[in-house]
Amino acid sequence: MRYDLVIFDNDGVLVDSEPISNRLLADYLTELGHPTSYEDSIRDYMGSAMHRVHDLVAERTGQRLPADFDEVFHARVFAAFERELKPVVGAVDVLERLAADAVPYCVASSGSHERIRVGHRTTGLDRWFDDERIFSSQDVGRGKPEPDLFLHAAERMGVAPDRCVVVEDSPLGVQAAVAAGMDVYGFTAMTPAEKLVGATRLFGDMRELAGLLDGIRNGDRDGDRDGN
C-alpha cells in the first residue's frame, strides 16, 4: 500500500448513523420552530460539527437554539443508536484487512468523543479503536471543512499529510481532506458522486475499499484525481 495512514470519517463510513441522526435532527429542529426536512439536514449538516447547526440557524433566523440543544439531541441520538445502529456493510472487513497487513489507521470525526464511542460500542467496532486511534472535532478549534482535524490526526499518528488517505462520505469532509493536502476516497453510498468534488477516487461499496487501496501503484497517484 502506498499510504502510511488511513483516516476514516466515522458517521456514514464506519457506522451507518447518518440516516438516524439526520432524521432526528430534522425532527428536533422542526419541533423547535425551524422547519427542516430530512433532505435539508443531509444537505446542510451531514459531516459537520454541532456548531454548524447553531451557526446556520442563527444566520438564517436570527434566533439561537436552546442552551441544552446539544444535550437533548445527543440523548435522542444515543437512544436511537442503541435500538438501530449497525456498522456500515464492509467496514469490519476493511478494518480486519488493515490490521492483518499492519497498516496504521484511525478515525477523525466531526462527532464528539462520546458519540464516536457510543457508536463503536453499540456496533462492536470498539475492538478496532483504542483511544490513540480516535480523533474528534472537539480536539481542534475548527471542524470540517477546515483541515485542522485531519492534520491533527496525522500529526498525532506521526505521518506526513501527503502519505495519508482519508475515507469520507460528505462534501465538507472531502473539502477538509483536500485542504489538508491528503488524498481522499469519496464513499458514495449516501452522497451523490457529483457532490464529492475534489475526491481522488470514488467508490460505492465499502467492501471495495481494501482492494482499491492495495491495487493502486505509486505511479498512479496523480492520474486518479479524475474521480474514476
C-alpha positions, 0 to 999 in steps of 0.5 A: 500500500502506498499510504502510511495512514488511513483516516476514516470519517466515522458517521456514514463510513464506519457506522451507518448513523447518518440516516438516524441522526439526520432524521432526528435532527430534522425532527428536533429542529422542526419541533423547535420552530425551524422547519427542516426536512430530512433532505435539508439536514443531509444537505446542510449538516451531514459531516459537520460539527454541532456548531454548524447547526447553531451557526446556520440557524442563527444566520438564517433566523436570527434566533439561537437554539436552546442552551441544552440543544446539544444535550437533548439531541445527543440523548435522542441520538444515543437512544436511537443508536442503541435500538438501530445502529449497525456498522456500515456493510464492509467496514469490519472487513476493511478494518480486519484487512488493515490490521492483518497487513499492519497498516496504521489507521484511525478515525477523525470525526466531526462527532464528539468523543462520546458519540464516536464511542457510543457508536463503536460500542453499540456496533462492536467496532470498539475492538478496532479503536483504542483511544490513540486511534480516535480523533474528534472535532472537539480536539481542534478549534475548527471542524470540517471543512477546515483541515485542522482535524485531519492534520491533527490526526496525522500529526498525532499518528506521526505521518506526513499529510501527503502519505495519508488517505482519508475515507469520507462520505460528505462534501465538507469532509472531502473539502477538509481532506483536500485542504489538508493536502491528503488524498481522499476516497469519496464513499458514495453510498449516501452522497451523490458522486457529483457532490464529492468534488475534489475526491481522488477516487470514488467508490460505492461499496465499502467492501471495495475499499481494501482492494482499491487501496492495495491495487493502486501503484505509486505511479498512479497517484496523480492520474486518479484525481479524475474521480474514476 
